[in-house]
Amino acid sequence: MTLAKVRSASSHGDFDQRHTLNAFVQQRISYRMIVGAKLRLGSNFPIAGYFSGTPAALFVSGDRNRVRLPFYSRLDLRVARTFTFTRRRLTLFAEVMNALGRNNLGQADGVVRASRKADNFVARLIPFVPSAGILIEFQ
């Protein structure tokens, strides 16, 4: 009787993010004006699959979830000004997502070539996005 050597497979989970920090601060400048900021930092996730190399140059490998996405960092800023009328309230706001313009990466659906090169498994997430808006509330 022979015993086959069993290789134990161990890998990081698909959503294994070891370090993360989310911070939010808001300051009321006056009765009608508020400014705020959100900071999100994280060690990011592994690229789910059997890959080796770097996020920019992935190749098929025998090890699962060994390549991690680079560090994630995003700062969002917001300012809002409210005008109060008799039976309604008008709020004007402006915000910027990813105010520092970081090139954060996330996982995408890619393709594996015959050469064992894995393409397009990483995509850019939210770019620098300014926006403005109006909120009308009726009482």
N, CA, C and O atoms as a MOPAC input file, in Angstrom:
PM7 MOZYME 1SCF
protein

 N      0.85800 1    -1.16900 1     0.00000 1
 C      0.00000 1     0.00000 1     0.00000 1
 C      0.90400 1     1.23100 1     0.00000 1
 O      1.82400 1     1.34300 1     0.81000 1
 N      0.62900 1     2.13300 1    -0.90500 1
 C      1.41500 1     3.35900 1    -0.97500 1
 C      0.52800 1     4.54100 1    -0.63700 1
 O     -0.66500 1     4.56600 1    -0.93700 1
 N      1.13300 1     5.48200 1    -0.02500 1
 C      0.40700 1     6.69800 1     0.31100 1
 C      0.86400 1     7.80400 1    -0.63500 1
 O      2.06000 1     8.05800 1    -0.77900 1
 N     -0.07300 1     8.43900 1    -1.25800 1
 C      0.25100 1     9.54500 1    -2.15700 1
 C      0.54800 1    10.78000 1    -1.31700 1
 O     -0.10300 1    11.04800 1    -0.30700 1
 N      1.53800 1    11.50900 1    -1.76500 1
 C      1.88900 1    12.74300 1    -1.05900 1
 C      0.84500 1    13.80500 1    -1.41400 1
 O      0.66700 1    14.14000 1    -2.58600 1
 N      0.18000 1    14.31500 1    -0.42900 1
 C     -0.86800 1    15.30600 1    -0.63800 1
 C     -0.29100 1    16.68800 1    -0.38200 1
 O      0.26500 1    16.96100 1     0.68200 1
 N     -0.43100 1    17.54900 1    -1.37200 1
 C      0.04600 1    18.92800 1    -1.23000 1
 C     -1.08100 1    19.77400 1    -0.65000 1
 O     -2.17600 1    19.83500 1    -1.20900 1
 N     -0.81300 1    20.39800 1     0.42900 1
 C     -1.80000 1    21.24300 1     1.07700 1
 C     -1.85400 1    22.59200 1     0.36100 1
 O     -0.83300 1    23.26300 1     0.21500 1
 N     -3.01700 1    22.97500 1    -0.07200 1
 C     -3.18900 1    24.25100 1    -0.76900 1
 C     -3.62500 1    25.30900 1     0.23900 1
 O     -4.64800 1    25.15900 1     0.90700 1
 N     -2.85900 1    26.35000 1     0.33600 1
 C     -3.25300 1    27.46600 1     1.18900 1
 C     -3.06000 1    28.75300 1     0.40200 1
 O     -2.07900 1    28.92300 1    -0.32100 1
 N     -4.00500 1    29.63800 1     0.55900 1
 C     -3.92000 1    30.91600 1    -0.15100 1
 C     -4.68200 1    31.96400 1     0.63800 1
 O     -5.46800 1    31.64800 1     1.53100 1
 N     -4.43800 1    33.19200 1     0.29500 1
 C     -5.17200 1    34.30300 1     0.89900 1
 C     -6.58000 1    34.32000 1     0.31500 1
 O     -6.78200 1    33.92300 1    -0.83300 1
 N     -7.53900 1    34.77100 1     1.08700 1
 C     -8.90600 1    34.88400 1     0.59500 1
 C     -9.01500 1    35.96000 1    -0.47600 1
 O     -8.17500 1    36.85700 1    -0.54600 1
 N    -10.03700 1    35.87400 1    -1.30300 1
 C    -10.22300 1    36.84100 1    -2.38700 1
 C    -10.40000 1    38.26400 1    -1.86500 1
 O    -10.03500 1    39.21800 1    -2.55300 1
 N    -10.94600 1    38.42400 1    -0.67600 1
 C    -11.19500 1    39.75300 1    -0.11000 1
 C    -10.34200 1    39.99800 1     1.12700 1
 O    -10.79400 1    40.64100 1     2.07500 1
 N     -9.12500 1    39.49400 1     1.12600 1
 C     -8.19200 1    39.62500 1     2.24300 1
 C     -7.51500 1    41.00100 1     2.19300 1
 O     -6.49600 1    41.18300 1     1.52700 1
 N     -8.09900 1    41.95000 1     2.90300 1
 C     -7.50000 1    43.28200 1     3.01400 1
 C     -7.01400 1    43.42000 1     4.45300 1
 O     -7.81800 1    43.53800 1     5.37700 1
 N     -5.72200 1    43.40400 1     4.63600 1
 C     -5.15900 1    43.31400 1     5.98800 1
 C     -5.22400 1    44.60700 1     6.77500 1
 O     -5.40200 1    44.57700 1     7.99300 1
 N     -5.08400 1    45.73200 1     6.11200 1
 C     -5.07400 1    47.01000 1     6.81100 1
 C     -6.02200 1    47.96900 1     6.10500 1
 O     -6.01900 1    48.07800 1     4.87900 1
 N     -6.82400 1    48.65500 1     6.88900 1
 C     -7.72800 1    49.64700 1     6.31800 1
 C     -8.00400 1    50.74400 1     7.34500 1
 O     -8.07700 1    50.49100 1     8.54700 1
 N     -8.15300 1    51.95600 1     6.84400 1
 C     -8.47200 1    53.10500 1     7.69100 1
 C     -9.45700 1    53.97200 1     6.92800 1
 O     -9.21200 1    54.34900 1     5.78200 1
 N    -10.56900 1    54.28300 1     7.57000 1
 C    -11.55000 1    55.21500 1     7.03000 1
 C    -11.73900 1    56.30600 1     8.07100 1
 O    -12.10800 1    56.03400 1     9.21300 1
 N    -11.48500 1    57.53300 1     7.66800 1
 C    -11.62600 1    58.66200 1     8.59600 1
 C    -12.52700 1    59.71700 1     7.95500 1
 O    -12.44800 1    59.97800 1     6.75400 1
 N    -13.37500 1    60.30900 1     8.77100 1
 C    -14.31300 1    61.32100 1     8.30200 1
 C    -14.26600 1    62.48800 1     9.26800 1
 O    -14.32900 1    62.31000 1    10.48400 1
 N    -14.15600 1    63.67600 1     8.71600 1
 C    -14.18600 1    64.87100 1     9.55400 1
 C    -15.13500 1    65.87600 1     8.90300 1
 O    -15.17400 1    66.01900 1     7.68100 1
 N    -15.89800 1    66.56700 1     9.75000 1
 C    -16.85000 1    67.55600 1     9.25300 1
 C    -16.81900 1    68.74500 1    10.19700 1
 O    -16.81100 1    68.58100 1    11.41700 1
 N    -16.80200 1    69.93500 1     9.62900 1
 C    -16.76200 1    71.15400 1    10.44100 1
 C    -17.86700 1    72.09400 1     9.98300 1
 O    -17.99200 1    72.40700 1     8.79900 1
 N    -18.65700 1    72.53200 1    10.93900 1
 C    -19.68700 1    73.52700 1    10.63300 1
 C    -19.02500 1    74.90800 1    10.73600 1
 O    -18.63500 1    75.34900 1    11.81700 1
 N    -18.91300 1    75.56200 1     9.60200 1
 C    -18.28500 1    76.88700 1     9.54600 1
 C    -19.23500 1    77.94600 1    10.10500 1
 O    -18.81600 1    78.84500 1    10.83500 1
 N    -20.49900 1    77.83300 1     9.75900 1
 C    -21.53500 1    78.71800 1    10.28900 1
 C    -22.82100 1    77.90700 1    10.39200 1
 O    -22.82900 1    76.70500 1    10.12700 1
 N    -23.88700 1    78.55800 1    10.77100 1
 C    -25.17700 1    77.88500 1    10.89000 1
 C    -25.59200 1    77.25900 1     9.55700 1
 O    -26.32400 1    76.26900 1     9.53200 1
 N    -25.12400 1    77.83700 1     8.45800 1
 C    -25.56200 1    77.41500 1     7.13300 1
 C    -24.49600 1    76.73800 1     6.27900 1
 O    -24.81100 1    76.25000 1     5.19400 1
 N    -23.26000 1    76.69300 1     6.73000 1
 C    -22.19600 1    76.17500 1     5.88000 1
 C    -21.40600 1    75.06300 1     6.57700 1
 O    -21.02200 1    75.18100 1     7.74000 1
 N    -21.17500 1    73.97200 1     5.82000 1
 C    -20.44900 1    72.81500 1     6.34000 1
 C    -19.36800 1    72.40800 1     5.33700 1
 O    -19.59900 1    72.40300 1     4.12800 1
 N    -18.19000 1    72.06700 1     5.85400 1
 C    -17.13600 1    71.48500 1     5.02300 1
 C    -16.77900 1    70.12200 1     5.62800 1
 O    -16.84100 1    69.92700 1     6.84100 1
 N    -16.40900 1    69.20000 1     4.76000 1
 C    -16.08900 1    67.87200 1     5.24900 1
 C    -15.06200 1    67.18900 1     4.37100 1
 O    -14.82900 1    67.58600 1     3.23000 1
 N    -14.44800 1    66.14800 1     4.92900 1
 C    -13.45600 1    65.36000 1     4.19800 1
 C    -13.55100 1    63.90400 1     4.63300 1
 O    -13.80300 1    63.60500 1     5.80000 1
 N    -13.34400 1    62.99600 1     3.66800 1
 C    -13.27800 1    61.55500 1     3.94600 1
 C    -11.94900 1    61.05300 1     3.41400 1
 O    -11.57800 1    61.33100 1     2.27400 1
 N    -11.24100 1    60.31800 1     4.24400 1
 C     -9.97100 1    59.72200 1     3.84900 1
 C    -10.10900 1    58.20900 1     3.94900 1
 O    -10.50700 1    57.68300 1     4.98800 1
 N     -9.78100 1    57.51800 1     2.87300 1
 C     -9.84600 1    56.05200 1     2.83600 1
 C     -8.47500 1    55.52500 1     2.45300 1
 O     -7.92800 1    55.88900 1     1.41200 1
 N     -7.92300 1    54.66300 1     3.30100 1
 C     -6.61300 1    54.05400 1     3.05300 1
 C     -6.74800 1    52.54800 1     3.22700 1
 O     -7.50600 1    52.08700 1     4.07900 1
 N     -6.02100 1    51.78500 1     2.43100 1
 C     -6.09300 1    50.34200 1     2.58800 1
 C     -4.97400 1    49.62000 1     1.87500 1
 O     -4.44200 1    50.09600 1     0.87200 1
 N     -4.62000 1    48.45200 1     2.41300 1
 C     -3.55100 1    47.65600 1     1.81900 1
 C     -4.01600 1    46.95800 1     0.54700 1
 O     -3.19100 1    46.38300 1    -0.16300 1
 N     -5.29700 1    46.98800 1     0.23900 1
 C     -5.93200 1    46.47000 1    -0.96300 1
 C     -6.00600 1    44.94900 1    -0.96500 1
 O     -5.50400 1    44.29400 1    -0.05100 1
 N     -6.62100 1    44.40400 1    -1.97100 1
 C     -6.93900 1    42.99400 1    -2.06400 1
 C     -5.98200 1    42.25900 1    -2.99300 1
 O     -5.28700 1    42.88400 1    -3.79400 1
 N     -5.94400 1    40.93400 1    -2.88700 1
 C     -5.19200 1    40.17600 1    -3.88700 1
 C     -5.98400 1    40.13300 1    -5.20100 1
 O     -7.20700 1    40.27300 1    -5.20200 1
 N     -5.28700 1    39.94300 1    -6.29100 1
 C     -5.95900 1    39.72600 1    -7.57100 1
 C     -6.39000 1    38.26500 1    -7.57000 1
 O     -5.54900 1    37.36700 1    -7.59100 1
 N     -7.68000 1    38.03000 1    -7.54700 1
 C     -8.20700 1    36.67100 1    -7.39900 1
 C     -7.85400 1    35.82500 1    -8.62300 1
 O     -8.24400 1    36.13600 1    -9.74800 1
 N     -7.12300 1    34.77200 1    -8.37900 1
 C     -6.75000 1    33.87000 1    -9.46100 1
 C     -5.35300 1    33.31700 1    -9.25100 1
 O     -4.68400 1    33.63400 1    -8.26800 1
 N     -4.93800 1    32.51300 1   -10.15900 1
 C     -3.61500 1    31.86200 1   -10.10400 1
 C     -2.63300 1    32.67600 1   -10.93700 1
 O     -2.40800 1    32.39000 1   -12.11300 1
 N     -2.04700 1    33.71100 1   -10.29800 1
 C     -1.16500 1    34.64000 1   -11.00800 1
 C      0.15400 1    34.82000 1   -10.27100 1
 O      0.25700 1    34.58500 1    -9.06700 1
 N      1.16500 1    35.24700 1   -11.03700 1
 C      2.44800 1    35.67900 1   -10.47900 1
 C      2.84300 1    36.94500 1   -11.22300 1
 O      2.23800 1    37.28900 1   -12.23800 1
 N      3.85300 1    37.63400 1   -10.72000 1
 C      4.31300 1    38.86600 1   -11.34900 1
 C      3.85600 1    40.07900 1   -10.57400 1
 O      3.82000 1    40.07100 1    -9.34400 1
 N      3.50800 1    41.12000 1   -11.30500 1
 C      3.02600 1    42.36700 1   -10.71300 1
 C      1.67800 1    42.69600 1   -11.34300 1
 O      1.33100 1    42.11000 1   -12.36800 1
 N      0.90300 1    43.62000 1   -10.75900 1
 C     -0.38100 1    43.97300 1   -11.37000 1
 C     -0.23900 1    44.46400 1   -12.82300 1
 O     -1.15300 1    44.29000 1   -13.62900 1
 N      0.89300 1    45.06700 1   -13.14800 1
 C      1.10700 1    45.54600 1   -14.51700 1
 C      1.54100 1    44.43700 1   -15.47100 1
 O      1.35600 1    44.56000 1   -16.68200 1
 N      2.10900 1    43.36700 1   -14.95000 1
 C      2.59500 1    42.25400 1   -15.77700 1
 C      2.25500 1    40.93300 1   -15.09100 1
 O      3.06900 1    40.37700 1   -14.35400 1
 N      1.05200 1    40.44200 1   -15.34200 1
 C      0.57500 1    39.20700 1   -14.71700 1
 C      0.80500 1    38.00600 1   -15.62600 1
 O      0.68800 1    38.09700 1   -16.84800 1
 N      1.13500 1    36.88200 1   -15.00000 1
 C      1.28900 1    35.62500 1   -15.71300 1
 C      0.58400 1    34.52900 1   -14.92500 1
 O      0.47000 1    34.61300 1   -13.70200 1
 N      0.11600 1    33.51000 1   -15.61800 1
 C     -0.52600 1    32.37800 1   -14.97200 1
 C      0.49100 1    31.64400 1   -14.12200 1
 O      1.63900 1    31.46100 1   -14.52700 1
 N      0.06100 1    31.22200 1   -12.93500 1
 C      0.94900 1    30.57800 1   -11.97600 1
 C      0.21200 1    29.42900 1   -11.30100 1
 O     -0.98500 1    29.24000 1   -11.51900 1
 N      0.91200 1    28.67700 1   -10.49800 1
 C      0.29800 1    27.59900 1    -9.73900 1
 C     -0.18200 1    28.03200 1    -8.37300 1
 O     -0.83600 1    27.25000 1    -7.68300 1
 N      0.11800 1    29.25000 1    -7.95600 1
 C     -0.26100 1    29.75100 1    -6.63200 1
 C     -1.43400 1    30.72100 1    -6.74900 1
 O     -1.44400 1    31.60000 1    -7.61100 1
 N     -2.41500 1    30.55000 1    -5.87700 1
 C     -3.61500 1    31.39800 1    -5.91000 1
 C     -3.43600 1    32.64000 1    -5.03900 1
 O     -2.87600 1    32.57800 1    -3.94400 1
 N     -3.92600 1    33.77100 1    -5.55300 1
 C     -4.00300 1    35.04700 1    -4.82700 1
 C     -2.66000 1    35.50200 1    -4.26200 1
 O     -2.60600 1    35.99000 1    -3.13300 1
 N     -1.59000 1    35.35600 1    -5.01200 1
 C     -0.26500 1    35.77500 1    -4.55600 1
 C      0.09100 1    37.20400 1    -4.96000 1
 O      0.99800 1    37.79500 1    -4.37400 1
 N     -0.59600 1    37.76300 1    -5.93700 1
 C     -0.30800 1    39.12800 1    -6.40400 1
 C     -1.35400 1    40.06600 1    -5.82900 1
 O     -2.55400 1    39.84400 1    -5.99400 1
 N     -0.90000 1    41.11000 1    -5.15600 1
 C     -1.81400 1    42.07900 1    -4.54800 1
 C     -1.89800 1    43.35500 1    -5.37100 1
 O     -0.94400 1    43.75500 1    -6.03800 1
 N     -3.06200 1    43.98100 1    -5.30400 1
 C     -3.21600 1    45.30600 1    -5.88600 1
 C     -2.42600 1    46.29300 1    -5.03200 1
 O     -2.25800 1    46.06700 1    -3.83400 1
 N     -1.93400 1    47.39300 1    -5.62900 1
 C     -1.16700 1    48.36500 1    -4.84300 1
 C     -2.03300 1    49.09300 1    -3.81000 1
 O     -3.26200 1    49.07500 1    -3.88800 1
 N     -1.38200 1    49.72000 1    -2.86400 1
 C     -2.00400 1    50.47800 1    -1.77100 1
 C     -3.09300 1    51.40900 1    -2.30000 1
 O     -2.89900 1    52.08200 1    -3.31200 1
 N     -4.23200 1    51.44700 1    -1.62100 1
 C     -5.37400 1    52.27800 1    -2.00700 1
 C     -5.42800 1    53.50900 1    -1.11400 1
 O     -5.31400 1    53.40700 1     0.10700 1
 N     -5.60100 1    54.67000 1    -1.73000 1
 C     -5.69500 1    55.91200 1    -0.97400 1
 C     -6.61400 1    56.87300 1    -1.72500 1
 O     -6.42100 1    57.13200 1    -2.91300 1
 N     -7.61900 1    57.40100 1    -1.01400 1
 C     -8.54800 1    58.33300 1    -1.65800 1
 C     -9.00500 1    59.38000 1    -0.65100 1
 O     -9.36200 1    59.05200 1     0.48000 1
 N     -8.99100 1    60.63500 1    -1.06800 1
 C     -9.46300 1    61.74700 1    -0.25400 1
 C    -10.61600 1    62.41900 1    -0.98700 1
 O    -10.46500 1    62.85700 1    -2.12700 1
 N    -11.77300 1    62.49700 1    -0.32700 1
 C    -12.95100 1    63.16800 1    -0.88500 1
 C    -13.21900 1    64.41500 1    -0.05100 1
 O    -13.15500 1    64.37000 1     1.17700 1
 N    -13.51900 1    65.52500 1    -0.71500 1
 C    -13.79700 1    66.80200 1    -0.05600 1
 C    -15.19500 1    67.28600 1    -0.43900 1
 O    -15.66500 1    67.05000 1    -1.55200 1
 N    -15.85300 1    67.97300 1     0.51000 1
 C    -17.21200 1    68.45400 1     0.23600 1
 C    -17.46600 1    69.75200 1     1.00200 1
 O    -17.02700 1    69.91400 1     2.14000 1
 N    -18.17800 1    70.66300 1     0.36100 1
 C    -18.62600 1    71.89400 1     1.00700 1
 C    -20.10100 1    72.08400 1     0.65000 1
 O    -20.50600 1    71.84600 1    -0.48800 1
 N    -20.90500 1    72.51700 1     1.63400 1
 C    -22.33900 1    72.70000 1     1.41400 1
 C    -22.79600 1    73.99000 1     2.08000 1
 O    -22.35400 1    74.33100 1     3.17700 1
 N    -23.68300 1    74.69700 1     1.40400 1
 C    -24.25500 1    75.95300 1     1.92400 1
 C    -25.76600 1    75.83900 1     1.82900 1
 O    -26.30600 1    75.54500 1     0.76200 1
 N    -26.45100 1    76.07200 1     2.94600 1
 C    -27.90500 1    75.92700 1     3.01500 1
 C    -28.57700 1    77.28600 1     3.14100 1
 O    -28.12100 1    78.16400 1     3.87400 1
 N    -29.67400 1    77.43300 1     2.40400 1
 C    -30.51500 1    78.62700 1     2.46900 1
 C    -31.88900 1    78.17100 1     2.93700 1
 O    -32.48100 1    77.26700 1     2.34700 1
 N    -32.40300 1    78.80100 1     4.00700 1
 C    -33.68900 1    78.40600 1     4.57700 1
 C    -34.74500 1    79.44300 1     4.24200 1
 O    -34.55800 1    80.64200 1     4.44900 1
 N    -35.86600 1    78.94800 1     3.71700 1
 C    -37.00300 1    79.80000 1     3.39500 1
 C    -38.17100 1    79.38000 1     4.27700 1
 O    -38.01700 1    78.49600 1     5.11900 1
 N    -39.32200 1    79.99000 1     4.10100 1
 C    -40.45900 1    79.74200 1     4.96700 1
 C    -40.83000 1    78.26300 1     5.05000 1
 O    -40.89300 1    77.71400 1     6.15000 1
 N    -41.07600 1    77.60600 1     3.91900 1
 C    -41.51400 1    76.21500 1     3.93800 1
 C    -40.59900 1    75.29000 1     3.13700 1
 O    -40.98500 1    74.17100 1     2.79700 1
 N    -39.40500 1    75.75100 1     2.84300 1
 C    -38.47200 1    74.90100 1     2.10000 1
 C    -37.04000 1    75.29300 1     2.44000 1
 O    -36.76300 1    76.34300 1     3.01900 1
 N    -36.16200 1    74.40400 1     2.05200 1
 C    -34.73700 1    74.63300 1     2.29800 1
 C    -33.97700 1    74.27200 1     1.02000 1
 O    -34.26000 1    73.25500 1     0.38500 1
 N    -33.02500 1    75.10000 1     0.65600 1
 C    -32.21300 1    74.90300 1    -0.53900 1
 C    -30.76500 1    74.72300 1    -0.09800 1
 O    -30.22600 1    75.54800 1     0.63900 1
 N    -30.14400 1    73.64900 1    -0.54900 1
 C    -28.74400 1    73.40100 1    -0.22700 1
 C    -27.95400 1    73.30500 1    -1.52200 1
 O    -28.31000 1    72.54200 1    -2.42000 1
 N    -26.89300 1    74.07200 1    -1.61700 1
 C    -25.96200 1    74.00900 1    -2.73600 1
 C    -24.71100 1    73.30500 1    -2.23400 1
 O    -24.23500 1    73.59300 1    -1.13500 1
 N    -24.17900 1    72.39400 1    -3.02300 1
 C    -22.96800 1    71.70500 1    -2.57500 1
 C    -22.01100 1    71.48400 1    -3.73400 1
 O    -22.40400 1    71.43900 1    -4.89900 1
 N    -20.76000 1    71.35000 1    -3.37800 1
 C    -19.70500 1    71.00800 1    -4.33600 1
 C    -18.81100 1    69.98400 1    -3.66100 1
 O    -18.53700 1    70.07600 1    -2.46400 1
 N    -18.36300 1    69.01400 1    -4.43100 1
 C    -17.47600 1    68.01100 1    -3.86900 1
 C    -16.47700 1    67.54300 1    -4.91400 1
 O    -16.68100 1    67.68500 1    -6.12000 1
 N    -15.40300 1    66.98800 1    -4.41000 1
 C    -14.36700 1    66.42500 1    -5.26600 1
 C    -14.06200 1    65.02800 1    -4.73500 1
 O    -13.67000 1    64.86400 1    -3.58000 1
 N    -14.24400 1    64.02400 1    -5.58800 1
 C    -13.86200 1    62.66200 1    -5.23100 1
 C    -12.45100 1    62.43100 1    -5.74500 1
 O    -12.10900 1    62.86500 1    -6.84500 1
 N    -11.63300 1    61.75200 1    -4.95700 1
 C    -10.23000 1    61.49400 1    -5.28000 1
 C     -9.50900 1    62.82500 1    -5.53800 1
 O     -8.89800 1    63.02200 1    -6.58800 1
 N     -9.59400 1    63.71200 1    -4.57500 1
 C     -9.05200 1    65.06400 1    -4.70600 1
 C     -7.55600 1    65.09200 1    -5.02600 1
 O     -7.07800 1    66.04000 1    -5.64800 1
 N     -6.82300 1    64.08100 1    -4.61500 1
 C     -5.38300 1    64.04200 1    -4.88100 1
 C     -5.05400 1    63.38000 1    -6.22200 1
 O     -3.88800 1    63.31000 1    -6.61100 1
 N     -6.07100 1    62.89900 1    -6.92100 1
 C     -5.86900 1    62.30800 1    -8.23600 1
 C     -5.07800 1    61.00900 1    -8.23000 1
 O     -4.38400 1    60.71100 1    -9.20200 1
 N     -5.16400 1    60.23100 1    -7.15900 1
 C     -4.41100 1    58.96900 1    -7.07700 1
 C     -4.89100 1    57.96600 1    -8.12700 1
 O     -6.07700 1    57.90300 1    -8.44800 1
 N     -3.97200 1    57.20400 1    -8.64200 1
 C     -4.27100 1    56.17100 1    -9.62800 1
 C     -4.53300 1    54.85000 1    -8.90000 1
 O     -3.70200 1    53.94200 1    -8.92500 1
 N     -5.69700 1    54.75400 1    -8.25200 1
 C     -6.05600 1    53.54900 1    -7.50900 1
 C     -6.51400 1    52.47000 1    -8.47700 1
 O     -7.18800 1    52.75000 1    -9.46900 1
 N     -6.13800 1    51.22900 1    -8.17300 1
 C     -6.46000 1    50.11200 1    -9.04900 1
 C     -7.38200 1    49.12000 1    -8.36100 1
 O     -7.31900 1    48.92900 1    -7.14700 1
 N     -8.23700 1    48.49500 1    -9.15400 1
 C     -9.12800 1    47.45700 1    -8.67700 1
 C     -9.11700 1    46.29800 1    -9.65500 1
 O     -8.56700 1    46.40700 1   -10.75000 1
 N     -9.71900 1    45.19800 1    -9.26400 1
 C     -9.72200 1    44.01300 1   -10.11400 1
 C    -10.77200 1    44.14300 1   -11.21100 1
 O    -11.84200 1    44.71300 1   -11.00000 1
 N    -10.44800 1    43.60400 1   -12.38600 1
 C    -11.36200 1    43.61600 1   -13.52400 1
 C    -11.37000 1    42.23200 1   -14.16400 1
 O    -10.54400 1    41.38000 1   -13.83900 1
 N    -12.29600 1    42.02600 1   -15.06200 1
 C    -12.33900 1    40.77100 1   -15.80600 1
 C    -11.34400 1    40.86200 1   -16.95200 1
 O    -11.43700 1    41.75400 1   -17.79500 1
 N    -10.41100 1    39.95500 1   -16.97900 1
 C     -9.37900 1    39.98500 1   -17.99900 1
 C     -9.41000 1    38.75400 1   -18.87100 1
 O    -10.38500 1    38.00300 1   -18.90100 1
 N     -8.32100 1    38.57200 1   -19.57400 1
 C     -8.20000 1    37.44700 1   -20.49300 1
 C     -6.79800 1    36.86100 1   -20.35800 1
 O     -5.83100 1    37.59000 1   -20.13700 1
 N     -6.69600 1    35.53700 1   -20.49200 1
 C     -5.40200 1    34.86500 1   -20.44300 1
 C     -5.01500 1    34.47600 1   -21.86300 1
 O     -5.78000 1    33.80700 1   -22.55700 1
 N     -3.84900 1    34.88700 1   -22.28700 1
 C     -3.34100 1    34.59700 1   -23.63400 1
 C     -2.70700 1    33.20100 1   -23.67200 1
 O     -2.44300 1    32.60000 1   -22.63100 1
 N     -2.47300 1    32.70400 1   -24.87300 1
 C     -1.83200 1    31.39300 1   -25.04500 1
 C     -0.40900 1    31.39600 1   -24.48900 1
 O      0.12200 1    30.34300 1   -24.13700 1
 N      0.20400 1    32.56200 1   -24.40800 1
 C      1.56300 1    32.69900 1   -23.87300 1
 C      1.57600 1    32.68100 1   -22.33800 1
 O      2.63300 1    32.85900 1   -21.73300 1
 N      0.41500 1    32.46800 1   -21.70000 1
 C      0.23400 1    32.45400 1   -20.24600 1
 C      0.29300 1    33.85500 1   -19.63900 1
 O      0.36500 1    33.99400 1   -18.41900 1
 N      0.26300 1    34.87600 1   -20.46400 1
 C      0.20800 1    36.25300 1   -19.97600 1
 C     -1.25500 1    36.60100 1   -19.70900 1
 O     -2.12900 1    36.32200 1   -20.53000 1
 N     -1.50900 1    37.20700 1   -18.56400 1
 C     -2.86300 1    37.60500 1   -18.18000 1
 C     -3.01300 1    39.11300 1   -18.37800 1
 O     -2.30700 1    39.89600 1   -17.74400 1
 N     -3.92300 1    39.51700 1   -19.25200 1
 C     -4.12700 1    40.92900 1   -19.57700 1
 C     -5.45800 1    41.44100 1   -19.04900 1
 O     -6.44500 1    40.70800 1   -18.98800 1
 N     -5.46400 1    42.70200 1   -18.67200 1
 C     -6.67900 1    43.43400 1   -18.28900 1
 C     -7.37200 1    42.89900 1   -17.03600 1
 O     -8.59400 1    42.99300 1   -16.92300 1
 N     -6.61300 1    42.34400 1   -16.10200 1
 C     -7.19300 1    41.92000 1   -14.82800 1
 C     -7.16400 1    43.04400 1   -13.79700 1
 O     -7.63600 1    42.86700 1   -12.67400 1
 N     -6.61200 1    44.20000 1   -14.17100 1
 C     -6.52500 1    45.36200 1   -13.28000 1
 C     -7.07300 1    46.57200 1   -14.03500 1
 O     -6.74100 1    46.78800 1   -15.20100 1
 N     -7.91700 1    47.36200 1   -13.35800 1
 C     -8.49200 1    48.56000 1   -13.97200 1
 C     -8.39600 1    49.73000 1   -13.00400 1
 O     -8.38700 1    49.54600 1   -11.78700 1
 N     -8.32600 1    50.92200 1   -13.55500 1
 C     -8.27800 1    52.13700 1   -12.73800 1
 C     -9.65600 1    52.39800 1   -12.14700 1
 O    -10.67600 1    52.27300 1   -12.82400 1
 N     -9.66100 1    52.76000 1   -10.87600 1
 C    -10.92200 1    53.07100 1   -10.19300 1
 C    -11.23100 1    54.55700 1   -10.34500 1
 O    -10.77600 1    55.18200 1   -11.30300 1
 N    -11.97200 1    55.11600 1    -9.44500 1
 C    -12.47800 1    56.48900 1    -9.53400 1
 C    -11.35200 1    57.49300 1    -9.78000 1
 O    -10.42800 1    57.59500 1    -8.97300 1
 N    -11.42100 1    58.23600 1   -10.89000 1
 C    -10.43300 1    59.28600 1   -11.13100 1
 C    -10.80900 1    60.54900 1   -10.33400 1
 O    -11.73600 1    60.51300 1    -9.52400 1
 N    -10.11200 1    61.63400 1   -10.55300 1
 C    -10.44800 1    62.94000 1    -9.97400 1
 C    -11.81400 1    63.33900 1   -10.55000 1
 O    -11.95200 1    63.51800 1   -11.76000 1
 N    -12.82300 1    63.47800 1    -9.67500 1
 C    -14.18500 1    63.77300 1   -10.14300 1
 C    -14.76600 1    64.94400 1    -9.35600 1
 O    -15.17500 1    64.76800 1    -8.20800 1
 N    -14.81200 1    66.14600 1    -9.95700 1
 C    -15.49000 1    67.25000 1    -9.29800 1
 C    -16.98400 1    67.20300 1    -9.64100 1
 O    -17.36500 1    66.77800 1   -10.73100 1
 N    -17.81300 1    67.64000 1    -8.70900 1
 C    -19.25300 1    67.68800 1    -8.96700 1
 C    -19.89600 1    68.76900 1    -8.12400 1
 O    -19.33600 1    69.20800 1    -7.11900 1
 N    -21.07700 1    69.19200 1    -8.54300 1
 C    -21.83900 1    70.19500 1    -7.80900 1
 C    -23.30500 1    69.81700 1    -7.91200 1
 O    -23.71200 1    69.11900 1    -8.84100 1
 N    -24.09400 1    70.27900 1    -6.95900 1
 C    -25.50300 1    69.93300 1    -6.99500 1
 C    -26.37400 1    70.83400 1    -6.15800 1
 O    -25.90100 1    71.69300 1    -5.41400 1
 N    -27.65900 1    70.60700 1    -6.30500 1
 C    -28.68100 1    71.37600 1    -5.58900 1
 C    -29.62000 1    70.38000 1    -4.93100 1
 O    -30.04200 1    69.40500 1    -5.55300 1
 N    -29.94200 1    70.62900 1    -3.67300 1
 C    -30.90700 1    69.81600 1    -2.93900 1
 C    -32.03200 1    70.75400 1    -2.47700 1
 O    -31.78600 1    71.75300 1    -1.80000 1
 N    -33.27100 1    70.40900 1    -2.85800 1
 C    -34.43300 1    71.21800 1    -2.45200 1
 C    -35.29200 1    70.35500 1    -1.54100 1
 O    -35.69800 1    69.25600 1    -1.91900 1
 N    -35.56800 1    70.85200 1    -0.34000 1
 C    -36.38000 1    70.12300 1     0.62500 1
 C    -37.65800 1    70.92900 1     0.91100 1
 O    -37.60400 1    72.13300 1     1.16400 1
 N    -38.79300 1    70.24700 1     0.86500 1
 C    -40.07400 1    70.86300 1     1.16200 1
 C    -40.55900 1    70.32900 1     2.49800 1
 O    -40.37000 1    69.15600 1     2.81700 1
 N    -41.19400 1    71.21300 1     3.28300 1
 C    -41.67700 1    70.79600 1     4.60200 1
 C    -43.17800 1    70.71500 1     4.62500 1
 O    -43.76200 1    70.37900 1     5.65500 1

